[in-house]
Amino acid sequence: MRILGNRPRFLPDLARGSDRDTVNARFREQAKQYRLLFQCTDCVYQRASDGLCTVGWPNDGLMAEPVAIIGANGEPLVCKAFEPDGM
């Protein structure tokens, strides 16, 4: 991820001035409304025995509650390897 100054380049809502908590709250509403699958529990790469990612993605942020799309340090919490498990 390319860093500009001290923040990741991809922060569209934050770059327009939206508060991180507001972005996360809106994402939670939309995730529920549209039944979005994006967390490790919905992914084929989550190892059932311990919940870790089999491709090595750090999944602490993706498993956290309440759900967030922007992390505490401003980085997007998305997984590039996510594959829905076909539920």
N, CA, C and O atoms as a CHARMM CRD file, in Angstrom:
* protein
*
  348
    1    1 MET  N      0.85400  -1.16300   0.00000 PROA 1      0.00000
    2    1 MET  CA     0.00000   0.00000   0.00000 PROA 1      0.00000
    3    1 MET  C      0.90200   1.22900   0.00000 PROA 1      0.00000
    4    1 MET  O      1.82800   1.31000   0.80700 PROA 1      0.00000
    5    2 ARG  N      0.65600   2.15400  -0.86200 PROA 2      0.00000
    6    2 ARG  CA     1.44300   3.38200  -0.95000 PROA 2      0.00000
    7    2 ARG  C      1.04100   4.33500   0.18100 PROA 2      0.00000
    8    2 ARG  O     -0.14500   4.56600   0.41900 PROA 2      0.00000
    9    3 ILE  N      2.02200   4.87000   0.85600 PROA 3      0.00000
   10    3 ILE  CA     1.76500   5.78500   1.96100 PROA 3      0.00000
   11    3 ILE  C      2.06200   7.21400   1.50800 PROA 3      0.00000
   12    3 ILE  O      3.12200   7.48500   0.94400 PROA 3      0.00000
   13    4 LEU  N      1.13300   8.11100   1.75500 PROA 4      0.00000
   14    4 LEU  CA     1.33000   9.53400   1.49800 PROA 4      0.00000
   15    4 LEU  C      1.36400  10.23200   2.84400 PROA 4      0.00000
   16    4 LEU  O      0.36300  10.26900   3.56000 PROA 4      0.00000
   17    5 GLY  N      2.50400  10.77700   3.18000 PROA 5      0.00000
   18    5 GLY  CA     2.62500  11.37600   4.50700 PROA 5      0.00000
   19    5 GLY  C      2.55800  10.27700   5.55300 PROA 5      0.00000
   20    5 GLY  O      3.38500   9.36500   5.55300 PROA 5      0.00000
   21    6 ASN  N      1.59400  10.35800   6.43300 PROA 6      0.00000
   22    6 ASN  CA     1.45500   9.32900   7.46300 PROA 6      0.00000
   23    6 ASN  C      0.15400   8.54700   7.32900 PROA 6      0.00000
   24    6 ASN  O     -0.25700   7.87000   8.27200 PROA 6      0.00000
   25    7 ARG  N     -0.51000   8.63100   6.15700 PROA 7      0.00000
   26    7 ARG  CA    -1.75800   7.89100   5.97800 PROA 7      0.00000
   27    7 ARG  C     -1.73900   7.10900   4.66900 PROA 7      0.00000
   28    7 ARG  O     -1.12900   7.55600   3.69800 PROA 7      0.00000
   29    8 PRO  N     -2.39400   5.95300   4.62400 PROA 8      0.00000
   30    8 PRO  CA    -2.46400   5.18500   3.37800 PROA 8      0.00000
   31    8 PRO  C     -3.12500   5.99300   2.27100 PROA 8      0.00000
   32    8 PRO  O     -3.97200   6.84700   2.53300 PROA 8      0.00000
   33    9 ARG  N     -2.73800   5.72400   1.05400 PROA 9      0.00000
   34    9 ARG  CA    -3.25700   6.45400  -0.10000 PROA 9      0.00000
   35    9 ARG  C     -4.75500   6.24300  -0.27400 PROA 9      0.00000
   36    9 ARG  O     -5.46900   7.18700  -0.61200 PROA 9      0.00000
   37   10 PHE  N     -5.24900   5.02100  -0.05000 PROA 10     0.00000
   38   10 PHE  CA    -6.65700   4.72900  -0.27400 PROA 10     0.00000
   39   10 PHE  C     -7.47200   4.96700   0.99200 PROA 10     0.00000
   40   10 PHE  O     -7.59500   4.07900   1.83500 PROA 10     0.00000
   41   11 LEU  N     -8.01100   6.13600   1.11800 PROA 11     0.00000
   42   11 LEU  CA    -8.91800   6.46900   2.20200 PROA 11     0.00000
   43   11 LEU  C     -9.94200   7.44300   1.65600 PROA 11     0.00000
   44   11 LEU  O     -9.97200   8.59800   2.08000 PROA 11     0.00000
   45   12 PRO  N    -10.78600   7.00900   0.72200 PROA 12     0.00000
   46   12 PRO  CA   -11.64900   7.97000   0.03600 PROA 12     0.00000
   47   12 PRO  C    -12.58600   8.74500   0.94500 PROA 12     0.00000
   48   12 PRO  O    -12.68400   9.96400   0.80800 PROA 12     0.00000
   49   13 ASP  N    -13.26700   8.10100   1.85300 PROA 13     0.00000
   50   13 ASP  CA   -14.21000   8.81500   2.70700 PROA 13     0.00000
   51   13 ASP  C    -13.48600   9.69200   3.71600 PROA 13     0.00000
   52   13 ASP  O    -13.92200  10.80900   3.99600 PROA 13     0.00000
   53   14 LEU  N    -12.39100   9.19600   4.26000 PROA 14     0.00000
   54   14 LEU  CA   -11.64100   9.98900   5.21400 PROA 14     0.00000
   55   14 LEU  C    -10.98700  11.17600   4.52700 PROA 14     0.00000
   56   14 LEU  O    -10.89800  12.26000   5.10400 PROA 14     0.00000
   57   15 ALA  N    -10.53400  10.97900   3.30600 PROA 15     0.00000
   58   15 ALA  CA    -9.90100  12.07600   2.57500 PROA 15     0.00000
   59   15 ALA  C    -10.90200  13.19100   2.28600 PROA 15     0.00000
   60   15 ALA  O    -10.51400  14.35100   2.15100 PROA 15     0.00000
   61   16 ARG  N    -12.17000  12.85000   2.19100 PROA 16     0.00000
   62   16 ARG  CA   -13.20300  13.86100   1.96800 PROA 16     0.00000
   63   16 ARG  C    -13.67900  14.48700   3.26700 PROA 16     0.00000
   64   16 ARG  O    -14.56000  15.34600   3.25800 PROA 16     0.00000
   65   17 GLY  N    -13.10300  14.06400   4.38000 PROA 17     0.00000
   66   17 GLY  CA   -13.41700  14.69100   5.64800 PROA 17     0.00000
   67   17 GLY  C    -14.34100  13.89500   6.55600 PROA 17     0.00000
   68   17 GLY  O    -14.68200  14.36900   7.63900 PROA 17     0.00000
   69   18 SER  N    -14.75400  12.70800   6.15200 PROA 18     0.00000
   70   18 SER  CA   -15.62500  11.90700   7.00600 PROA 18     0.00000
   71   18 SER  C    -14.84100  11.33800   8.18400 PROA 18     0.00000
   72   18 SER  O    -13.68100  10.95300   8.04200 PROA 18     0.00000
   73   19 ASP  N    -15.46800  11.29100   9.31500 PROA 19     0.00000
   74   19 ASP  CA   -14.89400  10.73000  10.52500 PROA 19     0.00000
   75   19 ASP  C    -14.83700   9.20500  10.40600 PROA 19     0.00000
   76   19 ASP  O    -15.76400   8.58500   9.88500 PROA 19     0.00000
   77   20 ARG  N    -13.73900   8.60000  10.89300 PROA 20     0.00000
   78   20 ARG  CA   -13.56200   7.14600  10.82300 PROA 20     0.00000
   79   20 ARG  C    -14.72800   6.40300  11.48500 PROA 20     0.00000
   80   20 ARG  O    -15.20300   5.40500  10.94300 PROA 20     0.00000
   81   21 ASP  N    -15.19100   6.87100  12.64000 PROA 21     0.00000
   82   21 ASP  CA   -16.29600   6.19600  13.32400 PROA 21     0.00000
   83   21 ASP  C    -17.58600   6.28100  12.51000 PROA 21     0.00000
   84   21 ASP  O    -18.38200   5.34200  12.50800 PROA 21     0.00000
   85   22 THR  N    -17.79300   7.39700  11.82300 PROA 22     0.00000
   86   22 THR  CA   -18.97000   7.55600  10.96900 PROA 22     0.00000
   87   22 THR  C    -18.90900   6.60300   9.78600 PROA 22     0.00000
   88   22 THR  O    -19.91400   5.98800   9.42900 PROA 22     0.00000
   89   23 VAL  N    -17.72600   6.47800   9.17400 PROA 23     0.00000
   90   23 VAL  CA   -17.53800   5.55500   8.04900 PROA 23     0.00000
   91   23 VAL  C    -17.80000   4.13000   8.51000 PROA 23     0.00000
   92   23 VAL  O    -18.49300   3.37900   7.82400 PROA 23     0.00000
   93   24 ASN  N    -17.25900   3.74600   9.65900 PROA 24     0.00000
   94   24 ASN  CA   -17.45200   2.39000  10.17400 PROA 24     0.00000
   95   24 ASN  C    -18.91500   2.11400  10.50800 PROA 24     0.00000
   96   24 ASN  O    -19.41600   1.02500  10.22600 PROA 24     0.00000
   97   25 ALA  N    -19.59600   3.07200  11.09600 PROA 25     0.00000
   98   25 ALA  CA   -21.01800   2.89400  11.43000 PROA 25     0.00000
   99   25 ALA  C    -21.84700   2.71300  10.16100 PROA 25     0.00000
  100   25 ALA  O    -22.73100   1.85800  10.10700 PROA 25     0.00000
  101   26 ARG  N    -21.56300   3.51000   9.15600 PROA 26     0.00000
  102   26 ARG  CA   -22.29200   3.38100   7.89100 PROA 26     0.00000
  103   26 ARG  C    -22.01200   2.03800   7.23800 PROA 26     0.00000
  104   26 ARG  O    -22.91800   1.40600   6.69500 PROA 26     0.00000
  105   27 PHE  N    -20.75800   1.59900   7.29000 PROA 27     0.00000
  106   27 PHE  CA   -20.41800   0.29700   6.72800 PROA 27     0.00000
  107   27 PHE  C    -21.16700  -0.81700   7.44700 PROA 27     0.00000
  108   27 PHE  O    -21.66600  -1.73900   6.80200 PROA 27     0.00000
  109   28 ARG  N    -21.25300  -0.74600   8.78500 PROA 28     0.00000
  110   28 ARG  CA   -21.99400  -1.77100   9.53800 PROA 28     0.00000
  111   28 ARG  C    -23.45000  -1.83300   9.09200 PROA 28     0.00000
  112   28 ARG  O    -24.00700  -2.92000   8.93600 PROA 28     0.00000
  113   29 GLU  N    -24.06700  -0.67300   8.88700 PROA 29     0.00000
  114   29 GLU  CA   -25.45500  -0.63300   8.41700 PROA 29     0.00000
  115   29 GLU  C    -25.57800  -1.27500   7.03100 PROA 29     0.00000
  116   29 GLU  O    -26.47700  -2.08200   6.79300 PROA 29     0.00000
  117   30 GLN  N    -24.67600  -0.91500   6.12800 PROA 30     0.00000
  118   30 GLN  CA   -24.73100  -1.44300   4.76700 PROA 30     0.00000
  119   30 GLN  C    -24.40500  -2.93200   4.72700 PROA 30     0.00000
  120   30 GLN  O    -25.00600  -3.67600   3.95200 PROA 30     0.00000
  121   31 ALA  N    -23.46900  -3.37000   5.54500 PROA 31     0.00000
  122   31 ALA  CA   -23.12900  -4.79200   5.59100 PROA 31     0.00000
  123   31 ALA  C    -24.33000  -5.61500   6.03300 PROA 31     0.00000
  124   31 ALA  O    -24.59000  -6.69000   5.49200 PROA 31     0.00000
  125   32 LYS  N    -25.05500  -5.10600   7.01300 PROA 32     0.00000
  126   32 LYS  CA   -26.26000  -5.79900   7.47300 PROA 32     0.00000
  127   32 LYS  C    -27.36700  -5.73500   6.42300 PROA 32     0.00000
  128   32 LYS  O    -28.00500  -6.74400   6.12400 PROA 32     0.00000
  129   33 GLN  N    -27.59100  -4.54700   5.86500 PROA 33     0.00000
  130   33 GLN  CA   -28.65000  -4.34900   4.87500 PROA 33     0.00000
  131   33 GLN  C    -28.45000  -5.23000   3.64300 PROA 33     0.00000
  132   33 GLN  O    -29.40000  -5.84800   3.16300 PROA 33     0.00000
  133   34 TYR  N    -27.23100  -5.28900   3.13300 PROA 34     0.00000
  134   34 TYR  CA   -26.95500  -6.02500   1.89700 PROA 34     0.00000
  135   34 TYR  C    -26.39300  -7.41800   2.13500 PROA 34     0.00000
  136   34 TYR  O    -26.05900  -8.13200   1.19000 PROA 34     0.00000
  137   35 ARG  N    -26.29100  -7.80500   3.42000 PROA 35     0.00000
  138   35 ARG  CA   -25.77800  -9.12400   3.80400 PROA 35     0.00000
  139   35 ARG  C    -24.40600  -9.38800   3.19100 PROA 35     0.00000
  140   35 ARG  O    -24.16400 -10.43900   2.59800 PROA 35     0.00000
  141   36 LEU  N    -23.51700  -8.41200   3.34800 PROA 36     0.00000
  142   36 LEU  CA   -22.18400  -8.51700   2.77200 PROA 36     0.00000
  143   36 LEU  C    -21.36400  -9.58700   3.47900 PROA 36     0.00000
  144   36 LEU  O    -21.39100  -9.69900   4.70400 PROA 36     0.00000
  145   37 LEU  N    -20.65200 -10.35300   2.71000 PROA 37     0.00000
  146   37 LEU  CA   -19.70900 -11.32800   3.24100 PROA 37     0.00000
  147   37 LEU  C    -18.31400 -10.75300   3.06700 PROA 37     0.00000
  148   37 LEU  O    -17.90500 -10.44900   1.94600 PROA 37     0.00000
  149   38 PHE  N    -17.57800 -10.60000   4.16200 PROA 38     0.00000
  150   38 PHE  CA   -16.24400 -10.01700   4.08600 PROA 38     0.00000
  151   38 PHE  C    -15.35100 -10.45300   5.23700 PROA 38     0.00000
  152   38 PHE  O    -14.14300 -10.22000   5.21000 PROA 38     0.00000
  153   39 GLN  N    -15.93900 -11.08400   6.24900 PROA 39     0.00000
  154   39 GLN  CA   -15.15600 -11.47800   7.41300 PROA 39     0.00000
  155   39 GLN  C    -14.59200 -12.88000   7.23500 PROA 39     0.00000
  156   39 GLN  O    -15.07200 -13.66300   6.41500 PROA 39     0.00000
  157   40 CYS  N    -13.58200 -13.17200   8.00400 PROA 40     0.00000
  158   40 CYS  CA   -12.88700 -14.45100   7.90100 PROA 40     0.00000
  159   40 CYS  C    -13.82800 -15.64800   8.07100 PROA 40     0.00000
  160   40 CYS  O    -13.63800 -16.68200   7.43100 PROA 40     0.00000
  161   41 THR  N    -14.82500 -15.51100   8.91800 PROA 41     0.00000
  162   41 THR  CA   -15.75600 -16.61800   9.14800 PROA 41     0.00000
  163   41 THR  C    -16.52500 -16.98900   7.88000 PROA 41     0.00000
  164   41 THR  O    -17.09100 -18.07900   7.79700 PROA 41     0.00000
  165   42 ASP  N    -16.55000 -16.09200   6.89300 PROA 42     0.00000
  166   42 ASP  CA   -17.24100 -16.34100   5.62800 PROA 42     0.00000
  167   42 ASP  C    -16.29600 -16.79000   4.51700 PROA 42     0.00000
  168   42 ASP  O    -16.72800 -16.95500   3.37600 PROA 42     0.00000
  169   43 CYS  N    -15.03000 -16.98700   4.82400 PROA 43     0.00000
  170   43 CYS  CA   -13.99100 -17.20800   3.81400 PROA 43     0.00000
  171   43 CYS  C    -13.48600 -18.65400   3.81400 PROA 43     0.00000
  172   43 CYS  O    -13.37600 -19.28700   4.86400 PROA 43     0.00000
  173   44 VAL  N    -13.18400 -19.16000   2.61900 PROA 44     0.00000
  174   44 VAL  CA   -12.66700 -20.52200   2.48800 PROA 44     0.00000
  175   44 VAL  C    -11.26100 -20.67200   3.06400 PROA 44     0.00000
  176   44 VAL  O    -10.82900 -21.78900   3.34900 PROA 44     0.00000
  177   45 TYR  N    -10.54300 -19.56200   3.24000 PROA 45     0.00000
  178   45 TYR  CA    -9.15800 -19.64000   3.70600 PROA 45     0.00000
  179   45 TYR  C     -9.01700 -19.63200   5.22000 PROA 45     0.00000
  180   45 TYR  O     -7.89700 -19.70100   5.72700 PROA 45     0.00000
  181   46 GLN  N    -10.11700 -19.55000   5.95500 PROA 46     0.00000
  182   46 GLN  CA   -10.01800 -19.60300   7.41300 PROA 46     0.00000
  183   46 GLN  C     -9.88700 -21.05600   7.85000 PROA 46     0.00000
  184   46 GLN  O    -10.70200 -21.90100   7.48200 PROA 46     0.00000
  185   47 ARG  N     -8.87000 -21.33300   8.62600 PROA 47     0.00000
  186   47 ARG  CA    -8.63500 -22.68600   9.12800 PROA 47     0.00000
  187   47 ARG  C     -9.56500 -22.93900  10.30300 PROA 47     0.00000
  188   47 ARG  O     -9.54900 -22.20400  11.29000 PROA 47     0.00000
  189   48 ALA  N    -10.37000 -23.97800  10.18900 PROA 48     0.00000
  190   48 ALA  CA   -11.38500 -24.27500  11.20500 PROA 48     0.00000
  191   48 ALA  C    -10.78300 -24.56900  12.57700 PROA 48     0.00000
  192   48 ALA  O    -11.38600 -24.22400  13.59300 PROA 48     0.00000
  193   49 SER  N     -9.62600 -25.18900  12.63000 PROA 49     0.00000
  194   49 SER  CA    -9.05300 -25.60800  13.91100 PROA 49     0.00000
  195   49 SER  C     -8.68900 -24.44200  14.82500 PROA 49     0.00000
  196   49 SER  O     -8.85600 -24.53300  16.04100 PROA 49     0.00000
  197   50 ASP  N     -8.19400 -23.34700  14.24700 PROA 50     0.00000
  198   50 ASP  CA    -7.76300 -22.23500  15.10200 PROA 50     0.00000
  199   50 ASP  C     -8.22000 -20.86300  14.61500 PROA 50     0.00000
  200   50 ASP  O     -7.93600 -19.86100  15.27100 PROA 50     0.00000
  201   51 GLY  N     -8.91800 -20.79000  13.48300 PROA 51     0.00000
  202   51 GLY  CA    -9.43400 -19.52700  12.97400 PROA 51     0.00000
  203   51 GLY  C     -8.42900 -18.67500  12.23300 PROA 51     0.00000
  204   51 GLY  O     -8.76800 -17.58600  11.77000 PROA 51     0.00000
  205   52 LEU  N     -7.19300 -19.14800  12.10800 PROA 52     0.00000
  206   52 LEU  CA    -6.17500 -18.37100  11.40500 PROA 52     0.00000
  207   52 LEU  C     -6.36400 -18.47600   9.89600 PROA 52     0.00000
  208   52 LEU  O     -7.01300 -19.39400   9.39400 PROA 52     0.00000
  209   53 CYS  N     -5.78900 -17.52800   9.19700 PROA 53     0.00000
  210   53 CYS  CA    -5.87100 -17.48100   7.73500 PROA 53     0.00000
  211   53 CYS  C     -4.81100 -18.40000   7.14500 PROA 53     0.00000
  212   53 CYS  O     -3.63900 -18.29900   7.50700 PROA 53     0.00000
  213   54 THR  N     -5.20200 -19.29100   6.24500 PROA 54     0.00000
  214   54 THR  CA    -4.25600 -20.22900   5.65000 PROA 54     0.00000
  215   54 THR  C     -3.33100 -19.57500   4.62900 PROA 54     0.00000
  216   54 THR  O     -2.32500 -20.17800   4.25400 PROA 54     0.00000
  217   55 VAL  N     -3.63300 -18.36700   4.16800 PROA 55     0.00000
  218   55 VAL  CA    -2.72500 -17.64900   3.27100 PROA 55     0.00000
  219   55 VAL  C     -1.92200 -16.60000   4.03100 PROA 55     0.00000
  220   55 VAL  O     -1.17700 -15.83600   3.41800 PROA 55     0.00000
  221   56 GLY  N     -2.06000 -16.54900   5.34500 PROA 56     0.00000
  222   56 GLY  CA    -1.24200 -15.70400   6.19000 PROA 56     0.00000
  223   56 GLY  C     -1.69000 -14.26300   6.36100 PROA 56     0.00000
  224   56 GLY  O     -0.92000 -13.42700   6.83400 PROA 56     0.00000
  225   57 TRP  N     -2.92900 -13.96000   5.98300 PROA 57     0.00000
  226   57 TRP  CA    -3.40900 -12.59100   6.13200 PROA 57     0.00000
  227   57 TRP  C     -3.65100 -12.31200   7.61200 PROA 57     0.00000
  228   57 TRP  O     -4.27000 -13.13100   8.29100 PROA 57     0.00000
  229   58 PRO  N     -3.18200 -11.17800   8.13100 PROA 58     0.00000
  230   58 PRO  CA    -3.45400 -10.86500   9.54500 PROA 58     0.00000
  231   58 PRO  C     -4.94000 -10.53800   9.71200 PROA 58     0.00000
  232   58 PRO  O     -5.41100  -9.52100   9.20300 PROA 58     0.00000
  233   59 ASN  N     -5.66400 -11.37800  10.40900 PROA 59     0.00000
  234   59 ASN  CA    -7.12100 -11.24500  10.43300 PROA 59     0.00000
  235   59 ASN  C     -7.69700 -10.71200  11.73200 PROA 59     0.00000
  236   59 ASN  O     -8.89800 -10.85100  11.96100 PROA 59     0.00000
  237   60 ASP  N     -6.89200 -10.11300  12.58500 PROA 60     0.00000
  238   60 ASP  CA    -7.41800  -9.56100  13.83600 PROA 60     0.00000
  239   60 ASP  C     -8.50200  -8.51800  13.57200 PROA 60     0.00000
  240   60 ASP  O     -9.56400  -8.56400  14.19200 PROA 60     0.00000
  241   61 GLY  N     -8.25200  -7.59400  12.67400 PROA 61     0.00000
  242   61 GLY  CA    -9.21700  -6.54000  12.37500 PROA 61     0.00000
  243   61 GLY  C    -10.46800  -7.04700  11.69700 PROA 61     0.00000
  244   61 GLY  O    -11.54800  -6.48600  11.87900 PROA 61     0.00000
  245   62 LEU  N    -10.33200  -8.10900  10.91200 PROA 62     0.00000
  246   62 LEU  CA   -11.48700  -8.64000  10.19900 PROA 62     0.00000
  247   62 LEU  C    -12.38800  -9.49000  11.08700 PROA 62     0.00000
  248   62 LEU  O    -13.52200  -9.78800  10.71300 PROA 62     0.00000
  249   63 MET  N    -11.90200  -9.87800  12.24300 PROA 63     0.00000
  250   63 MET  CA   -12.68400 -10.70200  13.16300 PROA 63     0.00000
  251   63 MET  C    -13.22700  -9.88800  14.33600 PROA 63     0.00000
  252   63 MET  O    -13.96800 -10.41100  15.16700 PROA 63     0.00000
  253   64 ALA  N    -12.86200  -8.62700  14.40200 PROA 64     0.00000
  254   64 ALA  CA   -13.21400  -7.78800  15.55700 PROA 64     0.00000
  255   64 ALA  C    -14.69800  -7.43800  15.58100 PROA 64     0.00000
  256   64 ALA  O    -15.36100  -7.40600  14.54400 PROA 64     0.00000
  257   65 GLU  N    -15.18900  -7.18400  16.74700 PROA 65     0.00000
  258   65 GLU  CA   -16.53200  -6.65000  16.95200 PROA 65     0.00000
  259   65 GLU  C    -16.39200  -5.36200  17.74500 PROA 65     0.00000
  260   65 GLU  O    -15.62500  -5.34700  18.70800 PROA 65     0.00000
  261   66 PRO  N    -17.06000  -4.31600  17.41500 PROA 66     0.00000
  262   66 PRO  CA   -17.96200  -4.20500  16.28600 PROA 66     0.00000
  263   66 PRO  C    -17.19900  -4.17200  14.96800 PROA 66     0.00000
  264   66 PRO  O    -16.02400  -3.80800  14.92300 PROA 66     0.00000
  265   67 VAL  N    -17.87300  -4.54900  13.91700 PROA 67     0.00000
  266   67 VAL  CA   -17.29300  -4.59900  12.58400 PROA 67     0.00000
  267   67 VAL  C    -16.79700  -3.21400  12.18100 PROA 67     0.00000
  268   67 VAL  O    -17.46600  -2.20900  12.42300 PROA 67     0.00000
  269   68 ALA  N    -15.62300  -3.17100  11.56900 PROA 68     0.00000
  270   68 ALA  CA   -15.06000  -1.91400  11.08200 PROA 68     0.00000
  271   68 ALA  C    -14.47500  -2.13100   9.69400 PROA 68     0.00000
  272   68 ALA  O    -14.02500  -3.23200   9.37700 PROA 68     0.00000
  273   69 ILE  N    -14.47600  -1.11400   8.88300 PROA 69     0.00000
  274   69 ILE  CA   -13.85600  -1.16300   7.56600 PROA 69     0.00000
  275   69 ILE  C    -12.60400  -0.29400   7.53200 PROA 69     0.00000
  276   69 ILE  O    -11.75100  -0.46400   6.66000 PROA 69     0.00000
  277   70 ILE  N    -12.49100   0.63800   8.48300 PROA 70     0.00000
  278   70 ILE  CA   -11.29700   1.46800   8.62800 PROA 70     0.00000
  279   70 ILE  C    -10.74200   1.22800  10.02500 PROA 70     0.00000
  280   70 ILE  O    -11.44800   1.40000  11.01900 PROA 70     0.00000
  281   71 GLY  N     -9.47900   0.83200  10.09700 PROA 71     0.00000
  282   71 GLY  CA    -8.86300   0.51400  11.37100 PROA 71     0.00000
  283   71 GLY  C     -8.49000   1.72800  12.19900 PROA 71     0.00000
  284   71 GLY  O     -8.61700   2.86800  11.75200 PROA 71     0.00000
  285   72 ALA  N     -8.02700   1.46600  13.41400 PROA 72     0.00000
  286   72 ALA  CA    -7.69300   2.53300  14.35600 PROA 72     0.00000
  287   72 ALA  C     -6.60000   3.46200  13.82900 PROA 72     0.00000
  288   72 ALA  O     -6.60000   4.65400  14.13400 PROA 72     0.00000
  289   73 ASN  N     -5.66800   2.92100  13.03900 PROA 73     0.00000
  290   73 ASN  CA    -4.60800   3.78200  12.51400 PROA 73     0.00000
  291   73 ASN  C     -4.91700   4.28200  11.10200 PROA 73     0.00000
  292   73 ASN  O     -4.04100   4.81500  10.42000 PROA 73     0.00000
  293   74 GLY  N     -6.18400   4.10600  10.66400 PROA 74     0.00000
  294   74 GLY  CA    -6.63200   4.67600   9.39800 PROA 74     0.00000
  295   74 GLY  C     -6.51700   3.78500   8.18800 PROA 74     0.00000
  296   74 GLY  O     -6.88400   4.20100   7.08900 PROA 74     0.00000
  297   75 GLU  N     -6.02000   2.57100   8.34900 PROA 75     0.00000
  298   75 GLU  CA    -5.86900   1.68600   7.20300 PROA 75     0.00000
  299   75 GLU  C     -7.17300   0.94700   6.90300 PROA 75     0.00000
  300   75 GLU  O     -7.93000   0.63100   7.82100 PROA 75     0.00000
  301   76 PRO  N     -7.44300   0.67000   5.62000 PROA 76     0.00000
  302   76 PRO  CA    -8.62800  -0.11600   5.27200 PROA 76     0.00000
  303   76 PRO  C     -8.48100  -1.54100   5.80700 PROA 76     0.00000
  304   76 PRO  O     -7.39900  -2.12200   5.72400 PROA 76     0.00000
  305   77 LEU  N     -9.54200  -2.10100   6.34600 PROA 77     0.00000
  306   77 LEU  CA    -9.53300  -3.47000   6.85900 PROA 77     0.00000
  307   77 LEU  C    -10.24700  -4.36900   5.86100 PROA 77     0.00000
  308   77 LEU  O    -11.39500  -4.76000   6.07000 PROA 77     0.00000
  309   78 VAL  N     -9.56700  -4.68400   4.79700 PROA 78     0.00000
  310   78 VAL  CA   -10.12100  -5.58700   3.79700 PROA 78     0.00000
  311   78 VAL  C     -9.06600  -6.62500   3.47200 PROA 78     0.00000
  312   78 VAL  O     -7.87000  -6.38000   3.63000 PROA 78     0.00000
  313   79 CYS  N     -9.51000  -7.77500   3.02300 PROA 79     0.00000
  314   79 CYS  CA    -8.60000  -8.86200   2.67400 PROA 79     0.00000
  315   79 CYS  C     -8.60300  -9.04900   1.17000 PROA 79     0.00000
  316   79 CYS  O     -9.65300  -9.24700   0.55800 PROA 79     0.00000
  317   80 LYS  N     -7.41900  -8.98500   0.58100 PROA 80     0.00000
  318   80 LYS  CA    -7.29800  -9.16800  -0.86600 PROA 80     0.00000
  319   80 LYS  C     -7.49500 -10.62000  -1.28500 PROA 80     0.00000
  320   80 LYS  O     -7.76500 -10.89400  -2.45400 PROA 80     0.00000
  321   81 ALA  N     -7.36400 -11.54400  -0.35400 PROA 81     0.00000
  322   81 ALA  CA    -7.47100 -12.97500  -0.67700 PROA 81     0.00000
  323   81 ALA  C     -8.86500 -13.53300  -0.40000 PROA 81     0.00000
  324   81 ALA  O     -9.09600 -14.71800  -0.63800 PROA 81     0.00000
  325   82 PHE  N     -9.79100 -12.73300   0.08800 PROA 82     0.00000
  326   82 PHE  CA   -11.11800 -13.22400   0.49400 PROA 82     0.00000
  327   82 PHE  C    -11.81700 -13.98600  -0.63100 PROA 82     0.00000
  328   82 PHE  O    -11.92500 -13.50500  -1.75900 PROA 82     0.00000
  329   83 GLU  N    -12.28500 -15.17900  -0.29400 PROA 83     0.00000
  330   83 GLU  CA   -13.11100 -15.99300  -1.19700 PROA 83     0.00000
  331   83 GLU  C    -14.27300 -16.52800  -0.36100 PROA 83     0.00000
  332   83 GLU  O    -14.04900 -17.24300   0.61500 PROA 83     0.00000
  333   84 PRO  N    -15.51600 -16.18900  -0.73200 PROA 84     0.00000
  334   84 PRO  CA   -16.65300 -16.70000   0.05200 PROA 84     0.00000
  335   84 PRO  C    -16.68200 -18.21200  -0.00100 PROA 84     0.00000
  336   84 PRO  O    -16.30500 -18.82400  -1.00100 PROA 84     0.00000
  337   85 ASP  N    -17.14200 -18.81200   1.10300 PROA 85     0.00000
  338   85 ASP  CA   -17.10700 -20.27700   1.18300 PROA 85     0.00000
  339   85 ASP  C    -18.29400 -20.96400   0.53700 PROA 85     0.00000
  340   85 ASP  O    -18.47500 -22.16800   0.71800 PROA 85     0.00000
  341   86 GLY  N    -19.09700 -20.24500  -0.20000 PROA 86     0.00000
  342   86 GLY  CA   -20.19300 -20.85400  -0.95100 PROA 86     0.00000
  343   86 GLY  C    -21.42600 -21.15500  -0.13800 PROA 86     0.00000
  344   86 GLY  O    -22.19300 -22.05100  -0.48900 PROA 86     0.00000
  345   87 MET  N    -21.63600 -20.42300   0.94700 PROA 87     0.00000
  346   87 MET  CA   -22.78600 -20.66200   1.81500 PROA 87     0.00000
  347   87 MET  C    -24.07400 -20.43300   1.09500 PROA 87     0.00000
  348   87 MET  O    -25.14500 -20.59000   1.68100 PROA 87     0.00000
